[in-house]
């Protein structure tokens, strides 16, 4: 059953059906069901592969682990300016390398932003 019931459905339900739905939801809440945020002890730790990936993202952005969101955005802006493919218009090989590096920087930024938001 969805968390919220559509108002049109509510209008069509009889009093007995409404009472039964309310009892069911109370019982579910009492048993610990329903939507709730996980307690601190239930939060999942990173496994080795995920931790290595997060450390690699920090290294790609030339940051120390534990950097704040503002530091992540600042490092991404600084590095993307210096390694942007448009700075290497005349050399196709360097342009291709810059495109690859910019894609890697973008992935690192997106991953770290999501990680830092999840962590806090």
C-alpha positions as CSV (number, residue, x, y, z in Angstrom):
1,X,0.0,0.0,0.0
2,X,1.4,3.4,-0.8
3,X,2.4,5.8,1.9
4,X,-0.3,8.3,1.0
5,X,-3.6,7.4,-0.4
6,X,-5.0,9.3,-3.4
7,X,-7.8,11.7,-2.2
8,X,-10.2,10.3,-4.9
9,X,-9.7,6.8,-3.5
10,X,-10.3,8.1,0.1
11,X,-13.6,9.6,-1.0
12,X,-14.7,6.3,-2.5
13,X,-13.8,4.2,0.6
14,X,-16.5,3.4,3.1
15,X,-16.1,4.2,6.8
16,X,-15.4,0.5,7.5
17,X,-12.6,0.4,4.8
18,X,-11.1,3.7,6.2
19,X,-11.1,2.3,9.7
20,X,-9.5,-1.0,8.5
21,X,-6.8,0.9,6.6
22,X,-6.1,3.1,9.7
23,X,-5.8,-0.1,11.9
24,X,-3.5,-1.7,9.4
25,X,-1.2,1.3,9.3
26,X,-1.1,1.6,13.1
27,X,-0.2,-2.1,13.3
28,X,2.5,-1.7,10.7
29,X,4.0,1.3,12.5
30,X,3.9,-0.6,15.9
31,X,5.8,-3.5,14.3
32,X,8.5,-1.2,13.0
33,X,7.4,-1.3,9.4
34,X,6.9,1.5,7.0
35,X,9.3,4.1,5.9
36,X,11.9,5.2,8.3
37,X,15.5,6.3,8.1
38,X,18.1,3.7,9.2
39,X,19.6,4.2,12.7
40,X,23.3,4.9,12.9
41,X,24.1,1.3,13.8
42,X,22.2,0.1,10.7
43,X,24.1,2.4,8.2
44,X,26.2,0.4,5.8
45,X,30.0,0.9,5.8
46,X,31.9,1.0,2.5
47,X,33.4,-2.2,1.4
48,X,37.0,-2.2,0.1
49,X,36.2,-1.6,-3.5
50,X,33.9,1.3,-2.7
51,X,36.5,2.8,-0.3
52,X,39.2,2.5,-3.0
53,X,36.9,4.2,-5.5
54,X,36.2,7.1,-3.1
55,X,40.0,7.5,-2.5
56,X,40.6,7.5,-6.2
57,X,38.0,10.3,-6.7
58,X,39.8,12.4,-4.1
59,X,43.1,11.8,-5.8
60,X,41.7,12.7,-9.2
61,X,40.6,16.0,-7.8
62,X,43.9,16.5,-5.9
63,X,42.1,16.6,-2.6
64,X,42.7,15.1,0.8
65,X,40.0,12.7,2.0
66,X,37.3,14.3,4.0
67,X,37.1,17.5,1.9
68,X,33.9,19.6,2.2
69,X,31.5,20.2,-0.7
70,X,32.8,23.7,-1.3
71,X,36.4,22.4,-1.6
72,X,35.2,19.7,-4.0
73,X,33.5,22.2,-6.3
74,X,36.5,24.6,-6.1
75,X,39.0,21.8,-7.1
76,X,36.7,20.7,-9.9
77,X,36.4,24.2,-11.3
78,X,40.2,24.8,-11.1
79,X,41.1,21.5,-12.7
80,X,38.4,21.6,-15.4
81,X,39.6,25.1,-16.4
82,X,43.2,24.0,-16.7
83,X,42.5,20.7,-18.5
84,X,39.6,21.8,-20.7
85,X,39.8,20.3,-24.3
86,X,39.3,23.8,-25.8
87,X,42.7,24.8,-24.5
88,X,44.2,22.2,-26.9
89,X,42.5,23.0,-30.2
90,X,45.6,22.7,-32.3
91,X,46.9,19.3,-31.0
92,X,44.4,16.5,-31.6
93,X,46.2,14.0,-29.3
94,X,46.3,16.4,-26.3
95,X,42.7,17.4,-27.0
96,X,41.6,13.7,-26.8
97,X,43.6,13.2,-23.6
98,X,42.0,16.4,-22.1
99,X,38.5,15.1,-23.0
100,X,39.3,11.8,-21.2
101,X,40.7,13.6,-18.2
102,X,37.7,16.0,-18.0
103,X,35.3,13.1,-18.1
104,X,37.3,11.5,-15.3
105,X,37.1,14.8,-13.3
106,X,33.4,15.1,-13.8
107,X,32.8,11.5,-12.7
108,X,35.0,12.1,-9.6
109,X,33.1,15.3,-8.7
110,X,29.7,13.7,-9.1
111,X,30.7,10.6,-7.1
112,X,32.2,12.7,-4.3
113,X,29.3,15.1,-4.0
114,X,26.9,12.1,-3.7
115,X,29.2,10.4,-1.2
116,X,29.6,13.6,1.0
117,X,25.9,14.2,1.0
118,X,25.2,10.6,2.0
119,X,27.8,10.7,4.7
120,X,26.5,13.9,6.3
